[in-house]
Amino acid sequence: MGTVFSFDVRGGEPGAVRTALEEAVTRLHRVDEVFSTYREDSQISRLVRGEITVEECDPEVAEVLELGAEAERVSDGWFSTRYEGRLDPTGIVKGWAAEHAAQRLAAAGASGVSVNGGGDVQLLGVPGPHRPWRVGVSDPLRPGTLAAVISAAGADELAVATSGTAERGAHIVDPRTGRSAVTDLVAVTVVGPRLTWVDAWATAAFAMGSRAGLDWLESLPDVEALLITAGDEVRCTGGLARRLG
């Protein structure tokens, strides 16, 4: 998946949680083996070359492709699992994998779980009594400072994902042209229950641009967002204020 994962796990029986953590890490490595577009022997690479079918892949491949198709439908094509005409589901795999890792740890008895995959975070439970998880959102125009702090207060699960150009440059593609998205945005942060979706929605909204992206995000249930333009204008969905901590 080409990124670093980190875990913050609270509570639970230590042995059970440690085993679940080891299983989660092993599973992330397996996901990379299956879905990497940089590995010639990955199932996705072999699928693209026509050497195997979806039915011959691990069941998770069909699951991820279905999720990608749903994201493409909901975003009216602004999210895509294709790059330069080839199948490339990496835009949805990272969020999906981090979400599943967090769920595995919570199922093992952890009372609070934070899984961070390259800056996108899935939160479950709480880090301590009367203490919600909080996630800082970097200001892309002022390195080393925060544009906002998102609080998970009152939510059993919350995810935060950001798409933009600050860390990786112009890497987001406009599915209509196949070239880098031309947009007035420098960052889009989306907040919602599941990282699988908020990660995909952040990518799609960035490609849309600030006006269309904000209107579309406002239409999605259980989703809030913060958009920052190259002109240093901050735009937010109507309900974001209740998530600022």
N, C-alpha and C positions, 0 to 999 in steps of 0.2 A: 504493500500500500504506500510505500515510500514516505513514511512519516513515523514519528515517535509516539508511543502510547504511555500514559502514566496513570497510576491508580491511587486513590485515597479511599481506604476502606475502614469503617468504624464499626465496633460492636461485633456481636456474634461469638460463637465458640471458636477459639483460635485455630484448632486443628481443622475444623470443617471449612473455615474461611480460607486458611492457607491452601488447602487442597483445591478449593474452588478457584483461587487466584492462579495456581499453577495450571489448572485446566483451562482457564480463560486465556492465559498467555500462550499455551500450546495451541489453542484454537485460533488465536490471531495469526500465529505463524502458518497454520494450515490454510487460513483464508488467503494469506498472501501467496502461498504456493498455488492455490487454485485459481485466483483471480488476477494475478499480476500480468500486465501486458508487456512487461520487460523480460519475462522468463519464457524462453522458447518452449519449455516443457510444461507450462501451466495449462490447465484445462481450457481457460479462455483463449489462449494462443492457439491451442490445437483445434478448438471449436471454430475460430476464425479461419483457420487454414482448411477446414472441412474434413479433418482427420477423425473427428468424433461428433456425435450428435448431442443435443441437450440431454436426451434420455440416458446417454452413457456417462454423463458427468455426475458429480456429487449432487444430491437433491438440492443443496443450497444454491446451485447455479440457476436452476429454474425459478427458485424463490426470488433471487435477486433480480433476474430478468423481468419477472412479473411486477416487482416493486418499481423497477425502472420504467416499465410501460405505463404503470399507473401515474408515476410522477410526470411523464411526458403528456399524458392525457389531461391531468389536472392543470398543468402549466401551459396548455395549448401549444405544446411543442418547444417551449423555451428551455426545458430540461430535456436532454437527450442522452441515450446510452450508446451513441455512435460518434466516432471521431474520424474525420477524413474518410468517411464512407465505411469504416470498419467498426465492428462491435467493440465497445469499450465501456463497461459498466462501472469503472472506477469512481465515477462521480457519486455513486450511491453506496458503494461497498463499505467505505470507511465509516460512515455514520451507522450503517446497519451493523457492522462488526462491533463497534464500540457499544452500541445499545445492547446487543446480545451479551457482551462481556459483563456489563453492569447487571443485567438481569440474572446471570448465572451467580454472581456474588450475592445478590439480594436473596435469591432462592436458597443459598447456603446458610442464611441466617444473619447476614450483615445488616445492621440497622441504618447504616449510611454508606452510600457508594457514590464515588465520583470517578468516572473514566474519561480521560482527556485524550483525544486522538488528534494530534496536530493542531491543538487550539480549539477544537470543537468538543463540547462536553456533554455527557449524559449524567444526570444527577438522579439518585433515588434515595428516599428516606431523608434523614437529617444527620449532621455531623455530631450533634450532641443535644442534650435537653434544652429546649427553648432557643436553639441556634439553627437558623436555616443555612443552607449552602448559599454562597455568594460567588459570582463570577465577574471578573473585571473584563471590560471590553476595551481593547487598545484603541487609542486615537491614531488613525493612519496618517494624519497630517502633523502630528506632534509625537514623534517616537519617545517612548518611555513614560507617556502619560496615559490616563484612562479617559475614554469618552463617556463611559457609564459603568455602573455596577448593577448587575442583574441579581435579584434576590429570589430564591425559591420558596420563600415563606408561604405556608399554606398549601404547598403542592407536594404530593407524594412522589411525583416524577416531573422533571423539567430538563429540557435540553437547550443548549445555546450553540449556534453555529454562525460563523462569519465567512463570507466570501468577499474577496477584494484583491487589490493589486499591491498592497503594502509589502507582503512577505514574498510572494512568488512572481510578481510582475504581471503582465497581461497574459494570463494563462486560461482565462475563461472564454470559451468559444461561443459565437452566435450560431446556433444550429441552422439558421436560414442561409448563412453565407459560408459557413465552415471556417471562417477567419476569426481573429480575436474580436471580442465584443467591443463595439464603439459605444461608449456610454459616458454619462456625466458623473457616474458614481466612482468612489474610491473604495467604499466598503458597505456591505449590507450584513447586519446581524439579525438573525431570526431566532425567536424564542417560542418554544412549544413543548408538548409532552415528550415527543420521540425524536431522537437525533436522526434517525433514518430520513424523516421528512423535513425537519428544519434545515438540515444540510442541503438537501435537494432544492428546497424553496429559496434558500439564500443564493444559490448559484443561478437559478432561473430569474429571480428578481434583479440580480446584478446585470444580467444580460439584457433585461427589459429596459433598464434605465430608471431614474428616480420617479418620474411621474407615473408611468405605467406600472412599474414595480410596486410602488406604494399602494396604488389602487387595487392591484391584484392581491397583495398580501392582506389588505383590509377585508377582502372578501372571504378569506380562509378562516374556518372555525378554529378556535383555541390557538391562534397564532398572533404574536406581536412582533414588531420589528423596529430597528433603528437604521436609517440610511444616511450616509454622509457623502456629500458631493465633492467634486474637485474644487468647487468654489467655497468650500468650508460651510456649506449649508447643511443643517441637521434636520431630517424629516422623520417623523415617528408615526406609527399606527396609534389609533385613538386610545387603546387600552394599555399602552406600554408603561405609563406612569405608575401603575400599581405593581409593576415588576421591578421598578428601580429601587435599589437599596443602598 
